[in-house]
Amino acid sequence: MRRYSILALAVAALALGQPSAHAADWGNLKGRFIYDGKAPTEKKIDTSKEPMCSKHNVVDESIVVGDDGGLANVVVYISTKGKIKVNPEYESSAKDKVVLDNHGCRFQPHVLPMRVTQTLEIKNSDPFSHNSNVSPFGDTPQNPLLSPDAEFPYKFHKAQKVPVPISCNIHPWMKGYVVVKENPYIGVSDKDGNFEIKDLPAQELEFTVWHENQGYLTAKSGWKKGAFKMKIKKGDNDLGEIKVDPKLVAPKS
């Protein structure tokens, strides 16, 4: 009996002394997109016909470059075929509401990532009406008219291959995008060009990079239609700085 007790204690001590097997299954991916040229001049939107919007500094958000050259609103998402293992940490938010706000005569955020299991809550924080035209591919379109402080829940029934445009017909400069995927692994670069996707499965994955002006962003040699493969290892993985040729994100003429 004593021999079995000692063995049990030894096994317990070994288990406590080692990290969870699950900890070895996940890694993070980060990177920074750099506009490789002189930053474009910020284009102010003419809102003179909409006096309620004139007090806001409304600018064209189709290309946003920070003071140090960071390129904002670049989307990075998994495009590996088949079902992707998802870290249990994401389970608590799998059915959350995610908010897209009509505020200051623009959509905030400009690019919104979400899972197909979540609900898109479109709201209007402005003191006047907006509409929000959502037309996903192969899914139910909606175009709710939102009075001040109104909210409209929208449920996607299928993931979308590319980001879904959303617009306001009343204020035609208002445009945004919703990135709808089966899994939560979506990164959007911030005002400094940085993005991070956390708790990815540690395995080889394919990622796709996208920007609203030209679509798939082939920023590096070997990226076909914006896609690249990478072996995600445990812990931190860094793409480093990705320099983007201005022609690749220029508005289509």
URHU-V655537 format. One record per residue. N is the residue number from 0. OMEGA is omega in whole degrees, -180 to 180 (NA if undefined). Layout:
n: <N & N>
omega: <OMEGA & OMEGA>
//
This chain:
n: <0 & 1 & 2 & 3 & 4 & 5 & 6 & 7 & 8 & 9 & 10 & 11 & 12 & 13 & 14 & 15 & 16 & 17 & 18 & 19 & 20 & 21 & 22 & 23 & 24 & 25 & 26 & 27 & 28 & 29 & 30 & 31 & 32 & 33 & 34 & 35 & 36 & 37 & 38 & 39 & 40 & 41 & 42 & 43 & 44 & 45 & 46 & 47 & 48 & 49 & 50 & 51 & 52 & 53 & 54 & 55 & 56 & 57 & 58 & 59 & 60 & 61 & 62 & 63 & 64 & 65 & 66 & 67 & 68 & 69 & 70 & 71 & 72 & 73 & 74 & 75 & 76 & 77 & 78 & 79 & 80 & 81 & 82 & 83 & 84 & 85 & 86 & 87 & 88 & 89 & 90 & 91 & 92 & 93 & 94 & 95 & 96 & 97 & 98 & 99 & 100 & 101 & 102 & 103 & 104 & 105 & 106 & 107 & 108 & 109 & 110 & 111 & 112 & 113 & 114 & 115 & 116 & 117 & 118 & 119 & 120 & 121 & 122 & 123 & 124 & 125 & 126 & 127 & 128 & 129 & 130 & 131 & 132 & 133 & 134 & 135 & 136 & 137 & 138 & 139 & 140 & 141 & 142 & 143 & 144 & 145 & 146 & 147 & 148 & 149 & 150 & 151 & 152 & 153 & 154 & 155 & 156 & 157 & 158 & 159 & 160 & 161 & 162 & 163 & 164 & 165 & 166 & 167 & 168 & 169 & 170 & 171 & 172 & 173 & 174 & 175 & 176 & 177 & 178 & 179 & 180 & 181 & 182 & 183 & 184 & 185 & 186 & 187 & 188 & 189 & 190 & 191 & 192 & 193 & 194 & 195 & 196 & 197 & 198 & 199 & 200 & 201 & 202 & 203 & 204 & 205 & 206 & 207 & 208 & 209 & 210 & 211 & 212 & 213 & 214 & 215 & 216 & 217 & 218 & 219 & 220 & 221 & 222 & 223 & 224 & 225 & 226 & 227 & 228 & 229 & 230 & 231 & 232 & 233 & 234 & 235 & 236 & 237 & 238 & 239 & 240 & 241 & 242 & 243 & 244 & 245 & 246 & 247 & 248 & 249 & 250 & 251 & 252>
omega: <-179 & -179 & 180 & 179 & 179 & 179 & 180 & 179 & 180 & 179 & 180 & -180 & 179 & -179 & -179 & -176 & -179 & 176 & 178 & 178 & -179 & -178 & -179 & -173 & -169 & 177 & 179 & 177 & 176 & 178 & -180 & 178 & -177 & 174 & -171 & -179 & 177 & -178 & 179 & 177 & 179 & -176 & 180 & -180 & 177 & -180 & -175 & 179 & 179 & -173 & -180 & -180 & -173 & -179 & 179 & 177 & -176 & -179 & 176 & -177 & -179 & 171 & -176 & -179 & -179 & -177 & -179 & 173 & 179 & -179 & -177 & 172 & 168 & -176 & 176 & -179 & 178 & 175 & 175 & 179 & 179 & -177 & -179 & 176 & -177 & 178 & -180 & 179 & -179 & -174 & -175 & -178 & -172 & -178 & 179 & 167 & 173 & -168 & 169 & -171 & 167 & -173 & -179 & 179 & 174 & 174 & 179 & -3 & -180 & 175 & -175 & 175 & 178 & 174 & -179 & 178 & -180 & 178 & 176 & 178 & 179 & -178 & 179 & 179 & 178 & -179 & 178 & -171 & 171 & 163 & -178 & -173 & -179 & -178 & 180 & -180 & 176 & 179 & -174 & 176 & 176 & 178 & -176 & 170 & -174 & 173 & -180 & 179 & 179 & 176 & 180 & 178 & 178 & -179 & 172 & 179 & 178 & 176 & -176 & -177 & 178 & 179 & -177 & 177 & 175 & -174 & 175 & -179 & 179 & 179 & -166 & 177 & -177 & 178 & 176 & -178 & 175 & -180 & -172 & -177 & 177 & -177 & -176 & -171 & -179 & 175 & 176 & -177 & -178 & -175 & 178 & 179 & -176 & 171 & 174 & 174 & -173 & 172 & 174 & 173 & -178 & -179 & 174 & -179 & 171 & 177 & 174 & -179 & -172 & 172 & -169 & -173 & -176 & -179 & -178 & -172 & 180 & -173 & -179 & 175 & -179 & 176 & 180 & -175 & 176 & -175 & 174 & 178 & -179 & 174 & 179 & 179 & 178 & 178 & -173 & 176 & -173 & 174 & -177 & 179 & 177 & -180 & -175 & 175 & -179 & -180 & -176 & -179 & 178 & 177 & 178 & -179 & NA>
//
